[in-house]
Amino acid sequence: MSIQANTQSPVAGASRTRPIDDRLAKLPAYSALETLHGCADLAVRIARAVVRPRLWARDCLQECSLGLRRCLPPLILSMSFFAVGLIIAIIGGIIATLGTSDRMGAAMAAGWPRETAYWVTGMVFAGVLGSSMTADLGASKIREELDALRVLGVDPIVKQVVPRAMALVILAPILGVIAMLDAIGLLYLVAPHTMHNLTPAVYLDVLKDAVNTADLLSFILRLIVTGALVGIVAAYKGLNASGGTEGVGRAVNQSVVITFIGIWLLNCLWNAVFLASFPVVQGLKG
């Protein structure tokens, strides 16, 4: 009996002592740090695989074509809503009351690349392409297709992740430019007919004078960084999905939430650094 008690006592003591890893896993910030570490590690692996374009270039072009067709309709509808509904109906009334309707073109040249065109593009981009990338990779994970590729000697990062991630990096600035041109063109067609003291010629002249090269370059670079951010987060969540279809849905939700928060934080920090570095762009010309 004494021998039995001695053999059971260490087990009972071990059951009462919780491993330190379990206690760390229960901390609120542990999962966030784990996700950050996993995304950083995946970014390094993607960067190493990008140097071999012959392995992913063709698949990347196919992903670009598919992503463009998926994103264009919701992006154009969203930008048209903001251009007509928000700018003309709300801000246009304020500008008309102040008697500065002729400055609409200058306001659009400064405001669209810094704020509206960027975050509308980012929201649509992350919601459509980011979620679909997470769902595709998550489905491949739970169906063990990624494990089958490893058995065949094919790196899933090169075959499945890099073409999608590079497609997001390429598509982000393209979609951003399309969104900005759509909004500016729509305002050119509608605003002169709804606002006093504003003609199409005045709108274009002020817009031309107010366009700033630094703003446009900042807009494109920010979208490239956004494409990389969405691609890395979506790939990480898809590759680590577990628990069947419910787990894939949970991974998609987490990916969308993280990328939305990341886009807003990136926009705030980027504009703060950009405006502080180039104070001359803060004044409207024209």
N, C-alpha and C positions, 0 to 999 in steps of 0.2 A: 504493500500500500504506500509505503514511504517512497519507494522508487517511482511509482506511478505519479505521486504528487510532485516529485522533483522534476519529472519529465514534462508535466503539464504546466508547471509554474512559468517557465520561460515563454511558452506560447501565450499564456494569459497576459503576461507582462507586455509581450509584443503587440497583442491586440489593443492594449490600452495606450501604447505609445504610437502616435501617428507619425509617419515619415515626414521629414521636412519638406519634401516635394509636394505632398498633398496640402500642407499648410500654405505653401507659397501659391499653389494653384487657386486657392480660395481668395487671395487678395484681389481687390477690384482692378488694379492696374496690371495684374500679371498677364491676362489674356491680351491686353493691348500691347504690352512689351513683346509678348511672344509673336503676335501678328507683325509688329514692326521688324523684329529680327528675321522672321520668315520672308517678308517682302524684300528686305535688304539682301538676304542671301539669294533669293530668286533673281533679283535685279543683276547681281554679279554673274550668275549663271547665264542669264539672257545676253548680257554684254559679251561674254566669252563666245557665245554661239553666233552672234551677229556678224562676226568677222568672216564667216563662211557663207556668203550670200547665195552661192550656187545650190545650197541645200534647202533654202526657204524662199527664194525670190519668186518662183512661180506660184507657190501657194499663197504668198503675200499678195500678189496681184489679184488672185481670185477673191481673197478676203476683202480687199479694197473695193472691188466691184460690188460684192454682196453688201458690205457695210454702207456704201454710198446709196444704194437703192433702199436700204432699210431706214436710213436717217433723213433723207431729203424731204419726204412728205411731212413728218412731224416737225422738222426744223423750220420749213418754210411757213407752215401754219402758225407755229409759235411766234416767229419773228413778225409775221404779218399782224398777229393779234396785238403784240406790243407796239408796233409801229402805228397802227391805226387807232386801236383802242386806248392805249396809255398815252402816247405822245400827243396825238392830235386832240383827243377828247379831254384830257386832263391837263397835261403840261402846255398844250397849245392854247388853251383858254387863259392860263396864267400869263403866257408870253404875250398874247394879244391884249390882255388888260394892261400890261406894262408898256405896250406900244413898241415892242421889240420883235415883231414877227419876222422882220428881215434877217434876224440873227439865227433863225432856225437851222440853216445849213452849218453854221459854225458850231452850234451846240451838238449837232449830230456827228460832226467830224471828231469832236473830242469825247463825247459820251459813249458812242457805240463801241469803239475798240476797247475802252477802259472798263466798261461795266456791262451794259445790256447784251451786246453781241457776244461777249465772252461767256457770261454765266448762263445765258439761254442755250448757247451751243454746248457748253459743258454739261448742263443738265440733260439735254436730249442725248448727247453723245454717251454719257455714262449710263443713262437709263436704258438705252436701246442696245448699244454695242457692248458695253461692259457687262450688263446682265446676261446677254446671249452668250458671251464668251465664258462667263462663269458656269452657266447652265450646260454648255457643250462639254467643257472640261470635266465638270462634276459628273455628268452622265457617263463619260468615258471612264472616269475613275471607278464608279460603282459597278460598271459592267466589266471591270478588269481589263479594259482595252489597253490602258497604259502599261499594265503589267505584261500583257502579251507583246507589246512593242519592245519592252526591255528584254524579254526572252528571245526575240528575234534579233537582238543586237542593235535596235534603233533607239536613239535617245528621244524620249517624249518631249523634252524641252525644245529640241531642234525641230521635231516634226510637228508638234501640236501647238506649242506656246509661242515660239519666236515668230512664225508667220502672222498670227493673230495680233501679237503685241506690236510688231512693226507696222501692221496695217492701221492700228489705232494711232500710232505716232504720225503716220503719213496723212491719214484722213482728218485728224483734228484741225490743222490749219486750213485745209481745203474747205471743210464745212464751215469754219469760222468766217472765211472770206465770202463764201456764198451767202451766209446769213447776213453779213453786213451789207453786201451789195443789194440783197433783196429788200432790206429795210430802207436803205437810202433811196433805192429806185421807187419803192412804193410811196415814200414820202414825197418824192418829186412829182408823182402822178396825182396824189390826193391833196397834199397840204396846200398848194397854191389855190385850190378851189374851195377850201374850207376856212382859210385864214386871210384876214385883210392885210393889205400892204405887203403881200408876198406873191411874187411871180416866179415861174420856172427859171427865168434867166437870173433873177436875184438869188434864188436858192442855189443854183449851180455856181455862180460867181463866188458867193460867200463860202460855199463848201470847198471850192478849189483853193481859196486863200487860206482856209483853216486846216487843211489836211497837213499832218505833221509826220515826217518820216520816222521819227523816234517812236511815236505812238503806234504806227503800223508794225514796226519791227518788234516792239514790246508785245503787241497783240499776237503776232505769229509765234514768237518764242514761248509765250505763256501757254499757248495752245499745244505746242509740241511737248512741253513739260506735262501738261494735263493729259495728253494722250499716253505718255509713258506712265504716269501715275495710275490712270484707269487700267491700263494693260497689266501692270504688275499686280495691283490689288485683285483684279478679276482673276488672273491666272493663279495667284496664291490661294484664293478661296475655292476655286474650282478644283485645284490639285489636292486640296486637303478636305474635300467634302466627304462625309461619311454618314451612314444611317439610312441608306436607300433614297427614295425620291423625296422624302421629307427632309433629309439632310441636304440634298441639292437645293431645295427651295430655301432652306435656312441660309445656305452659303450665298445664294443670289441676293437675299435680303441684306445680309451683312455686307456684301460687296457694294451694293448700291448706297447704303447708308454711309459707309466709310468714304467712298469716292465723292459723294455729295458734300460731306463735311470737309474733305480735303480740298475740293474745288473752291469752296467759299473761303477757307483759310488761305489758300494759295492766292486767291484774288486780292484779299485784304493786304497780305504781306507784300505781294508783288507791287501793287499800286503805291503802297507806302514807300518802298525802296525806290521805285521808279520816279515818283514825283519829287522825292528828296534828292535824287541824283540828277534829275533834269528839271529844275524849277522853271525853266523858260517855257515849258509846254503847258503850264498852268494858266497862261493868259490866252484868251481867245483872239484870233486874228481875223481880219476881214471886215 
